[in-house]
Amino acid sequence: MYGPEDVAGLSYDRDLSYPGQYPYTRGIHPTMYRGRLWTMRQFAGFGTAKQTNERYKFLLAQGQTGLSVAFDMPALMGYDSDHPRALGEVGKCGVAIATLRDMQDLFHGIDLGSITTSMTI
């Protein structure tokens, strides 16, 4: 447990402030998790963007509050799906994304303003 003596050398306004206010030392949400629960997301992606979109819609309908995109190996390595080194790996261990249209298909019909996304490349 910590108390005021642990932050005695700090300026409250400059270094700590209130929850939801810069510098966000006390979190980015004013009511912390009393008003907004933590994000629940599952790392998911496979096949085409349209197939993964269907899966994302299912996961959101089941209560997920965010999406975590699993990209296929060619996307992770920076190769287009039609590159010779991508042969046999497209959509295998994640979703195949090579174009802007793929990204549009991936999130089609999903309100990105109401959820958070995580994309690890």
N, C-alpha and C positions, 0 to 999 in steps of 0.2 A: 504494500500500500504506500502511496506517496502523498505528500501534503504540501502546504505552502512553502515550507523550508526547502523543498527540493527545487523550487523555481524562483528562489529569492533573488537571484542575480538576473532574472529575465524581466523584460518589459512586457506587461500583460498585453497591451495593444499591439506592439510590434512583433513579439515572439509567440504569443499564444492566441489571443483573441477568443471569439465565441465560436461555437460549432457552426459550420456553414459559412464562415467568413475567413477571408485571407488572414494569415498564411495557411489556413486549413489544418493547423496542428491538432485541433480537436475534432477533425472529420469534415467531410464535405457537405453533410446534411444537417440543417439546423436542429432537427429533432432527433438526430442520430438514428438509431434503429427502432425507436419507439414508434415512428411514423412511417418507416420504410424498411421492410425486412431486407436481409442480404440477398444478393442475386443468386438464383439457382440456375445453373447451366450445365449441360453435358457436352463434352467434346464429341462432335458428330460431323460426318461428311462421308459420302461415298458416291461412286458413279458420276452421273451428270449433275449439273446445277439444278435441273428440274427435279430429279429424284431426291436430291438433298433438300430442296425447298419443301417437298411433300413431307419429309421427315421432320423438318423444323416446325412446320405447321402442326404436326401431330404432337411434338414435344411441348410446344407452347400451349396447346389445348389441354395437355396433361398437367399444366401448372408451372412449367419452366418460366423464368422471368428474364432470361438472357440466352444468347446463342454463342457457342464457341466453335468456330469453323475449323474443321480438320481438312487440310489441303492434301492432295495427292503428292507423290514424290516428285513428279516433273515440276509442279508448281513450287514446291519447297526448294528445288534446286535451280529454279529460274529458267526452265525449259518450256517451250510451247508444247502442247499435246502432240503436235505432228513432227516434233524433232526426233531423229533416229534414236537418240539416247532415251527417249520416253517410251519406246516400244515395250509393251507388256506391263507398263506401270500406270497407265492413264486410268484414273478413277479407282485404282486398286485398294489403296489404303487411306483414301480421302477423296474429296470432291475435286474434279478436274476443272480448273479455272485458268483460262488463257486469254480471255477478252473481256471488255467492258460488258458486252451482252451476257456473258456467263455470270457476271456479278449481278446484273439486273435480274436474270432468271433465278439466281440463288435466293434473292430477297423479295421476289415478286409477291405482292399481296400481304407482306409483313410490315407492320407499322414500326419502322425503326426509331421513331420518336418516343415509343413507349417501352422499349427494351434496350438492353445494352448488348454489344457484341464484342467478342474477343477473337482476334485473328493472329495466330502465331505462325510466323514464317521464319 
